[in-house]
Amino acid sequence: MSGTFEIIGGKELRGDITPQGAKNEALQILCAVLLTDEEVRINNIPDIHDVNRLIDILKDLGVKVTRHAHGDFSFKADEINFDYFKSEEFKKDGARLRGSVMLLGPMLTRFGEAYMPTPGGDKIGRRRLDTHFQGFVELGAEFFYDDKEYFYSLKAKELTGKFMLLEEASVTGTANIIMAAVLAKGKTRIYNAACEPYLQQLCKMLNRMGAQISGIGSNLLTIEGVSRLNGTEHTLLPDMVEIGSWIGLAAMTRSEITIKNVQWNHLGVIPLTFRKLGIQLEQRGDDMIIPAQENYKIQKFIDGSILTISDAPWPGFTPDLLSIILVVATQAKGTLLVHQKMFESRLFFVDKLIDMGAQIILCDPHRATVVGMNHESPLRGTTMISPDIRAGNALLIAALSAEGKSTIHNIEQIDRGYENIDGRLKALGADIRRI
């Protein structure tokens, strides 16, 4: 359901907020349920469009899905309906959700065939799938592409492990190849593997199911193929992008917010990066407290030059939070260069911030210089359209800090990634209405 948020900004917020389960982990873990005919129970699943869409695809595939409570589901893939894969319906459903590409690895390794329409998802420039298919071909699959139907298919009588060097440390690509390799014959070694916490979670879950994966958390994974996997239980980590978003929200609205159960040891450089913007964060048990701050000052590099924050594969700073960093810098004291290296049109939303009065120079599609206004002239409310999930959330934070009324259209883009975001913000005291 697409709609609009109306926001009256400039209000101080207060209270506790609990991050949802991690969207990007959920998409991987849900695809992995296809690797066994036994029951897999998953907790802390976020109730968001992208994840619900994938659960619907699993149901249409014949997976038995049981909902025990909010965010708590069981999946049993003991009778798969292959006709659905070849149906027009799947071509539509699969094309609307980028994460469905990770169905390929499990289907290929367990059933010897897999199909996929060209996926959609975010408008953030080209996101190639070459890494996925190269990995499958290395394991022994045959790859076909129907350019009239925009439809991929893979077939393999048997997958055989081998050493492979990925050309990019793709998270979904690594996940897909791992899932194909766990049931392949012999040993697979993946070098330049992605090593995000979510991917570590996937590997740990597969090991509990009987897989033999070593090197978890490094960029060299070794997988000894096994003949079958068993059921298991798994709990998703909290969503680090949401945690970063709430840090930014607290700073922009000068509010004291407590983020519950953040699992600090999985946050990597995220806390440090926000501290570089002068934002105070306190650790209390596994909660994060952001105290109300009148001002925050961007640090400089040791030699006095202007701070640059750029994204990089884990354990570098996640690209999903650069839009939040950029928004937060608009009201900091000092100047920041944001360098978005991994995607090519993720900074195009800055024109909306400039309309709101932010001082930003877009240098090129990858770099923006932000001159912070130190809260001396707040952003002004305006009307805008959410271009993708992450920029949508960044614009929402800008609107909550701005003076006057803002209207954000196309909020389906925000709902794709954030559960009941208006309800949770209202609980903190935000003036937000869904129309």
N, C-alpha and C positions, 0 to 999 in steps of 0.2 A: 504494500500500500504506500503509494508515494503521497507526500503531503508537504506541509510547511510548518516550520517553527516560528513563533513570534516570541521575541525575547526583549524584555526591558532590562538593560544592562546597568552596570555601575553599583550593584548591590553587594554588600559584604556577605560571604557565605560562612557557614560554620557547621561542624559535625564530623561524623565518620562516614566513610564510603568503602565498600568492599569491592575489589576488582572482580570482574567476571572471569570465568575460565578462559584460557588462551585460545583465541580463534584459530591461529595458525597451527597450534598443536592439535586442536580438535579435528581439523581437516585431514591431517596425516593419520591420526589414531583411528578415526572412523573408517578410513580405507583399509586399515590393517585388519579389521574384523573379518575381511574376506579370506584371510590366510588360513583359517581353521573352520572345521564344521562344528566345533564346540562353542559354548556360550562365552561371550566376552562382555563383562560389565564395566561401564565407564561412568565415572562421577565428575561433577563440576562442568558439565557440557553447557556452554553459553546458549541462551535462547535467542539466536540471531538468524537473520535471513539466510546467510551463506551456509551456516551449519545445518539449519532445518531443511534447506534445499537438498543437501547431500544425504541427510537421513531419509528424505522422500525418495531419492534415487535408489538408495539401498533397499527400501521397502519394495519399490517397483522391480528390483532385481530378484526379489524373492527372499531377502533376508528377513527373519522374524525379529521384529523390534518390540521390546516391552519397556514401557515407561514406569519406573517404580516411584519416582518423586521428581520434583523440579530438578532438572539437570542430571538425573540418575537413570541411565538406560541400560538394558541388556540387548545384545545382538547375537543372532545365531544364523550363520550362513551355511546351513546344511542342504538346502535345496535351491540352487540358483537357476533363475529363468533366463536362459541365453537369448530367447527371442526378443526380450526387451532391449537388449544391446543393439539389435539390428533394426529396431523400430524407429519410426519418425519421431515418436514421443521422446526417446532418449536423445535423438539428434538435437531436439529443442532444449530438453532439460540440461543435458551435459554442456551445451554451448553457452548456457547462461551462467555457468559456475566454473571459474578457473580451477578451483581445487579438485574438481572431479578428474583431472588428469592423473591424480595419484591412485585411481582405481586400476590403472593399467598394469602396474607392477604386480600387485596381488593376483589379478585375474590371469595374467600371462603365466606366472609361475605355478599357480594351482590348477589351472584349467587348460593351459597351452594356447589360449587365444584371448585377445582383448581388443576393444574398439573404442573410438573416441572422436567426437566432433571437434572442430577447431574451437577452442574455448574463448569465452568473453571475459568479463570481470572489469577491472579498473581501466580507466583511460589515463595511463601514465607512461605512454610510449611503448615501444616494442618490448615484449617479454618473450624471448624465444624458448622453444621447448627442445631445442637440438640436444641438450645435455641428456635429457630423459631417453630419447630415442637412440642416441649413440650408445648409451649404457646398455639398453636392451639388446641392440645388435651385437655388441661385444660379448654378451652372455649367450648369444646364439639364436636370437629371434630374427624372423624375417619381417621387414617393415614395408607396408603398402600405404600409399596415399592417393585417395580419389579426389582429384582437384575439381571435379564437377560438383561433388557432394560435400566437399571440404571435410572429408572423413578419413581418419587414420585407422589402420588395423595392423595388428601384430599377431604372428603365429610362431609357435615353437614346439617341436616334438619334445625337445629336452633342453633345459638351460644348463650351461656348464660354467663354473666359476673361472675367473681369470683376473689378472692385474689390470687395472685401468686408472688412467690419470684424467680427471675431469678438466675440461677446458675452463669451466667457471665453477665456483663453489656454490652451486645452486642448491637451495634448501629443499625445494620440492623435488628437484632432480635427484639429489642424494637419497631422499626418503624413498623415492620410487625404485631406485636401483637396489637399495638395501632390501626392500620388501620382495623384489624379484629374486635377489641372491640368497635369501634365507632358506629357500626350498630348492635351490639349484644344486647340481652335483659338484662336489669338490669345493675348493677354496677361492673366494673372491677377495681381492684387496682393492679398496677404493682410496686413491690418493687425491689431495685437494678436495676432500669431502667437506661439506658444510658441517659445522659443529655446534650450532645453536642449542640452547637448553631444550627446546621443543624436540629437536632431533635426538638429543640424548635420552629424552623421555621415551621416544618411540623405540630406540634400541633397548632400553631397559625393559620395556613392556614385552618386546619380542623375545628377549632372553628369558623372561618369566614364562613365556609360552613354550620355551624349549629351543629357541634359536641359540646359535653360538656366535656372538658378536663380541670382538675385543677391540680396544683402542677407542672406546666411547669417550667423547669429549675432545678427541684430537682430530687432526685432519687426515689421519691414515687409519681406515677401518679395515679389520680383517673379519671375514664372515665364513665360517665353516658350514657348508650346506647340511641341512638335516632333512629327513624324509617327511616329517609331519610336525605340526604345531598343535598345542592344546589351548584350552580356554584360560582366561585370567581375569583379574580385576585391575582397574587403572584409574587414577585420579589426575585430572589435568592441573597443570600449574596455573597460577593467576596470570592474567594477560599483562605483559610488561608494557605494551603500548598504552593500555589504559592507565597503568600506574604513572607513566611519564606524563600522560595527559592531565591527570589530577594534580600532579606537582605544578605543571604550568598554570592550571586553573587557579590554584591557591595563590601563586605569585602574582598573576595578572589582576586578581580581584582583591589582593591584600588580605586574604582570609586565612584563618587557621583551620586546616583540614587534617584529619587523621585517616590514613589509608591503611585498612586492616589487612593483616596476613599477606605481606608482599613477597615473602620468601626471598629475603635479601641476597642469599648466596646465589640466586639465579639471575640477578639484575645486571651483572657485568659492569660496564662503565657508565650505565645510565645515571646513578646518583652523582658520580663524580662530574659528569658533563653538566648537569643542572647546577651543581655547586660552582662550576666555572662561570656561570652567569650571575653568581652572587646569591643564589637562593639557598637558604638554610634548610637542612633536612636533619631530623633527629631520629635515631633508631631506638625504639622501645620494645624489647622482645622482638616479635616479627612484624610489628607495626611500624609505619613511617609517619612521623609527625612533621607537618610543614607549618611553622609558626607564622602568624600574621606579620608581614614585613612592609613597612612604609616604602622602602626603596631596596633595590638590589643592583649591585655594580658589577659589570662584566670585567673579569680579570684580563690582564694582558699577558702575552708570552713573556718569558723571563727577560728577553732582550728589549722589552717595551713595545714590540710590534703588535698589531691588531690580532686578536684571537680569531682563529678559524675553527669552525666545527664542521666536520665532514663525516659522511657515512662510510662504512666498510663492512665486509663480511664479519660475522662474529669471530672473535670477541671484540670487534670494533663496534662503533655506535650504529644502532639499527636505523636504516633509512626511513622506517615508518614513523620515527619521532622527529625527523628534521623539520617538518612543518610546524610542530609544536614549539620547537626551539626558536624558530623564526618568529612566531607570534609573540613568544615570551620576551624576546630581545627588543621588540618594538617599544616596550615600556621600561626597559632596563636603563641604567646609566652607563653610557659607553657605546662602542661600535663593535659590530660582529660581522665576519664574513661567513656565510653559510654556503657550503660547497656540496651539492647533491651529485655524487659521482655515479650512482648505480642506475638511476632512471632518468629519462631525458625530458619529461614534461611535468615533473612534479612541482616545479616552482611557479607554474603559470598562474597559480591562485593569488600571487602577491598583488596583482592589480586590484583585487578586492580590498586588500589591506590598505593599499595606497588611497583608494576611495574613502576609506575610514579615517584617513589622516596620518597613516604610518609613514615614516621617513625611510623608504627602501629604494635602493637602486638595483634593478635587475640587470646584472652585467651581461648575462647570456643564459641559455636554457638551464645551465648547471649552477650558476653562482648568483648570490644576491648579497648586497651589503646592507646591513640594517643599522641605522643610526637611532639609538634608543632615546626616548623622550623623558625618561625618568619620572613618569606619571605626571609631568607638568602640563602636558595637553593630552587628555585622554582620547582614545579612539572615539569616533562618532558612529552612531548606529546607522545602518544602511540596509539595502535589499541585495541579496546575493543568491547564487545558485551553487550547491555543493558539487564539485567536479569529481571527487573520488572519496573513498572512505576516510582516509587520513586527513586530507585537506579539509573535508567537511567538519571533522572534529576540531581542527585548528580554528576554522572560521567560527565555530560555535563558542569556543573559548574567547576569541576576540570579541564576539557579540556580547558575551556575559560581562566583559570588562568595560564595554563601550558605554558612552553616555547616550541615553535615549533608546529608541526602539529599533531593533533589527529584525529583518525577515529573511529566513533561509529557506529556499525552495529545494525541491529534489532531495528531500531528507531520506528517501529510501537508501541513498548512498551511505548515510550515517547509520541507518538501521541495519544495513548489511553487516556491520562490524561491532555494534555496541548495543547491549541488551538494555531495554527500558531506560534509555539515557535520560529522557525528560523526567521520568518519575524519580530517578536517583538524584538528579540535580535539584529537583523541587525539595527533596528531603533535606538538602543542604541550605535551602532558602533561596534558590534561584527563581526568578520570575520568568518562566518559560511555558508556552502554551503550544500544543499540537493542534493544527487546524486541518 
